[in-house]
Amino acid sequence: MSDAYPDISLKLDGEVAWAVIQRQADRNSINSEMMDQFRALLIEVEKVGVRALVFTGAGATHFIGGADGIEMMQLDRSGAERFSQRFQDLLNRMEASPLLLVAAINGLCFGGGFEFAMACDLRVATQSARIGLPEVKVGLIPGGGGTQRLPRLVGTGLAMEMILSGKLYSGEQAAAMGLIHRVVPDGGLAKGVGDLLAPMLRNPQYALSLAKQAVKSSQQGGLEYGLAAEAELFSRCHDHSFFRDLMKEQLKSGQLKTTADKDKLIKGESA
């Protein structure tokens, strides 16, 4: 693998890659250099044939402890806007990835760390994890998409309460609120991620990627826009033979009953 991301270690495990954030001295926080590393890693991992990319933090105390406070304190207004846009661009790129992205949350996951987790498709957290957007407590607001993704995740009312209070939530509370998909015992992240991914990875990769795009399209416009996107993405499934081959096999085995056109379909002729 590339040395373009010195603060992230990467391990390939079959169809799943694990990216471990290695900035324990700085709470595994995200600075501008880390944003570049994440982008380089994502581009490279998309080329190696894995189907899912899991992010977790080194150590037991932090998943991602927000954006880098030392860098942010030195920003003026224009620099802060560029920093926010740069972070947003990274998270948008993550959402556009054909891979399944998973946040395996150990320890503290707040501010930019939770914004990063929300840009992943799936989230698994330990019981002792602490999750939230506490920016108002230090005189800021979320700048990595938190004010936009959180209402889409849990609704405007709950998102407003979370953002204005700056409260952090345990893994079990986060699961009950819909912030994460699964809570696991401390030390059980790998198994929890594996159990969550297993039924998904049995499915053809192109279908997973197209389904992900269709769901994300609901965040980009109204119902009419989303339905049009769904129809177009549904049509792309027919560029592949998986569904047709499956139906032919079921017709041959008698699992499906059909009309006199059955023999033509089995032979691959036009009905």
C-alpha positions in Angstrom: 0.0 0.0 0.0 1.0 3.6 -0.4 3.0 5.7 2.1 0.7 8.7 1.3 -1.1 8.2 4.6 1.5 7.9 7.4 -1.1 8.5 10.2 -3.4 5.6 9.0 -2.5 1.9 9.1 -4.3 -0.3 6.6 -5.0 -4.0 6.9 -6.7 -6.1 4.3 -8.9 -9.0 5.5 -10.4 -10.7 2.6 -13.2 -8.5 1.2 -12.8 -6.0 4.0 -10.1 -3.4 4.6 -9.5 -1.9 8.1 -8.1 1.6 8.4 -6.8 2.5 11.8 -6.3 6.1 12.6 -2.9 6.5 14.4 -2.8 10.0 16.0 -3.2 9.0 19.6 -1.1 11.9 20.9 -3.7 14.2 19.3 -6.8 12.2 20.2 -6.9 10.8 16.6 -8.1 14.3 15.5 -8.5 15.3 11.9 -6.4 18.1 10.5 -5.9 19.3 6.9 -3.1 16.8 6.3 -5.3 14.0 7.6 -8.0 15.0 5.1 -5.5 14.5 2.3 -4.5 11.1 3.7 -8.1 9.9 3.9 -8.7 10.9 0.3 -5.6 9.2 -0.9 -6.4 6.1 1.1 -9.9 5.9 -0.2 -8.8 6.2 -3.9 -6.2 3.5 -3.4 -8.5 1.1 -1.5 -11.2 1.4 -4.2 -8.7 -0.1 -6.6 -7.6 -3.2 -4.7 -10.8 -5.3 -4.9 -12.2 -5.1 -1.4 -15.9 -4.4 -0.9 -16.0 -2.7 2.5 -13.7 -0.2 4.3 -13.8 0.0 8.1 -12.5 3.0 10.0 -11.5 2.8 13.6 -9.2 4.6 16.0 -6.0 3.4 17.5 -6.0 2.9 21.3 -9.0 2.5 23.6 -9.9 6.2 24.3 -10.7 7.8 20.9 -12.3 6.9 17.6 -11.8 10.5 16.2 -11.6 13.3 18.8 -13.0 15.9 16.5 -11.2 18.2 14.1 -7.8 19.5 15.2 -8.3 22.3 17.7 -4.7 23.6 17.3 -5.2 24.1 13.6 -8.6 25.6 14.0 -7.6 28.1 16.6 -5.2 29.7 14.1 -7.8 30.3 11.4 -9.4 33.6 10.6 -12.9 33.8 9.1 -11.9 33.0 5.5 -9.5 30.3 6.6 -12.3 28.7 8.7 -14.6 28.7 5.8 -12.0 27.0 3.6 -11.3 24.4 6.4 -15.0 23.6 6.6 -15.4 23.3 2.9 -12.3 21.0 2.6 -13.7 18.8 5.4 -17.2 18.7 3.7 -15.6 17.8 0.4 -13.8 14.8 2.0 -17.0 13.6 3.5 -19.0 14.0 0.3 -16.3 12.0 -1.5 -16.7 9.2 1.1 -20.4 9.1 0.6 -19.8 8.8 -3.2 -17.5 5.8 -2.8 -18.8 2.5 -4.3 -17.4 0.7 -1.2 -19.4 0.1 1.9 -17.9 2.4 4.5 -18.2 1.5 8.2 -17.3 3.5 11.3 -16.2 1.1 14.1 -16.5 3.5 17.0 -14.3 2.9 20.0 -14.1 5.6 22.7 -14.8 9.2 22.1 -16.4 10.1 18.8 -17.4 13.8 18.9 -17.5 16.9 16.7 -15.7 16.2 13.4 -15.3 12.6 14.5 -19.1 12.0 14.5 -19.4 14.0 11.3 -16.9 11.6 9.8 -18.9 8.6 11.2 -22.2 10.0 9.7 -20.5 10.1 6.3 -20.0 6.4 6.6 -22.8 4.0 5.5 -22.8 2.0 8.7 -21.9 2.7 12.3 -21.0 0.2 15.0 -20.0 1.4 18.5 -18.9 -0.1 21.8 -21.0 0.4 24.9 -18.4 2.7 26.4 -18.3 5.0 23.3 -19.3 8.6 23.7 -20.9 10.2 20.7 -22.2 13.7 19.8 -21.7 17.2 18.5 -20.4 19.4 21.4 -19.1 22.3 19.3 -21.4 24.9 20.9 -19.6 24.2 24.2 -16.4 25.7 22.8 -18.1 28.5 20.9 -18.3 26.8 17.5 -20.9 25.0 15.5 -20.4 21.8 13.5 -18.5 22.6 10.3 -18.2 19.2 8.6 -21.8 18.7 7.6 -23.1 17.9 11.1 -26.0 20.4 10.9 -27.1 18.8 7.6 -26.5 15.1 8.1 -27.8 14.8 11.6 -31.3 16.1 10.9 -31.5 13.6 8.0 -30.4 10.8 10.3 -32.6 11.4 13.3 -35.0 14.2 12.4 -34.8 18.0 12.9 -36.2 18.0 16.4 -33.8 15.6 18.0 -30.9 17.0 15.9 -31.7 20.5 17.2 -31.6 19.3 20.8 -28.3 17.4 20.3 -26.6 20.3 18.6 -27.8 23.0 20.9 -27.0 21.1 24.1 -23.7 19.6 22.9 -24.5 16.5 24.9 -22.6 13.3 24.3 -24.3 9.9 24.3 -23.2 6.4 25.3 -23.2 3.6 22.7 -26.4 2.2 24.0 -28.1 5.6 24.0 -26.8 6.3 20.5 -28.3 3.0 19.3 -31.7 3.7 20.8 -31.7 7.1 19.1 -30.7 5.8 15.7 -27.3 7.4 15.6 -25.6 4.0 15.1 -26.7 0.7 13.7 -25.4 -1.6 16.3 -23.9 -1.4 19.8 -21.4 -4.1 21.0 -19.5 -4.9 24.2 -16.2 -3.3 24.6 -13.7 -5.4 22.7 -16.4 -6.7 20.4 -16.0 -4.3 17.5 -14.5 -6.7 15.0 -17.2 -9.3 15.6 -19.9 -6.7 15.5 -18.7 -5.2 12.2 -18.3 -8.7 10.8 -21.9 -9.7 11.8 -23.3 -6.5 10.3 -21.5 -6.9 7.0 -21.9 -10.6 6.5 -25.4 -10.7 5.0 -24.6 -7.6 2.8 -21.4 -9.1 1.3 -23.3 -12.1 0.1 -24.9 -9.8 -2.5 -23.4 -8.7 -5.8 -21.2 -5.6 -5.5 -22.8 -3.6 -8.3 -26.2 -4.0 -6.6 -24.8 -2.8 -3.3 -23.2 0.3 -4.9 -26.3 1.2 -6.9 -28.5 0.7 -3.9 -26.2 3.0 -1.9 -26.4 5.7 -4.6 -30.2 5.4 -4.7 -30.5 5.9 -0.9 -28.1 8.8 -1.0 -30.1 10.5 -3.8 -32.9 11.0 -1.3 -30.7 13.6 0.5 -30.0 15.6 -2.7 -33.5 16.6 -3.7 -37.2 16.1 -3.2 -39.2 12.9 -3.8 -39.5 13.5 -7.6 -35.7 13.8 -7.9 -35.1 10.7 -5.8 -37.6 8.6 -7.7 -36.0 9.6 -11.0 -32.6 8.7 -9.7 -33.9 5.3 -8.4 -35.4 4.5 -11.8 -32.1 5.3 -13.6 -30.1 3.3 -11.1 -32.5 0.4 -11.3 -32.0 0.3 -15.1 -28.3 0.0 -14.6 -28.8 -3.4 -12.8 -29.9 -4.7 -16.2 -26.4 -4.1 -17.5 -25.4 -7.2 -15.5 -26.6 -10.8 -16.0 -26.9 -11.7 -12.3 -30.6 -11.3 -12.1 -31.4 -13.0 -15.4 -29.1 -15.9 -14.6 -30.8 -16.3 -11.2 -34.2 -16.3 -12.7 -33.3 -18.9 -15.3 -31.8 -21.2 -12.6 -35.0 -20.9 -10.6 -37.1 -21.7 -13.7 -35.0 -24.7 -14.4 -35.3 -26.0 -10.9 -39.1 -25.4 -10.7 -38.8 -22.8 -8.0 -40.7 -20.4 -10.4 -43.8 -21.3 -12.4 -44.5 -19.4 -15.5 -46.2 -19.5 -18.9 -45.4 -21.3 -22.1 -42.6 -18.9 -22.6 -40.7 -20.7 -19.9 -38.6 -22.9 -22.3 -37.6 -19.8 -24.3 -36.5 -18.0 -21.2 -34.4 -21.0 -20.0 -32.8 -21.2 -23.4 -32.0 -17.5 -23.4 -34.4 -16.7 -26.2 -36.6 -13.6 -26.3 -40.1 -14.5 -24.9 
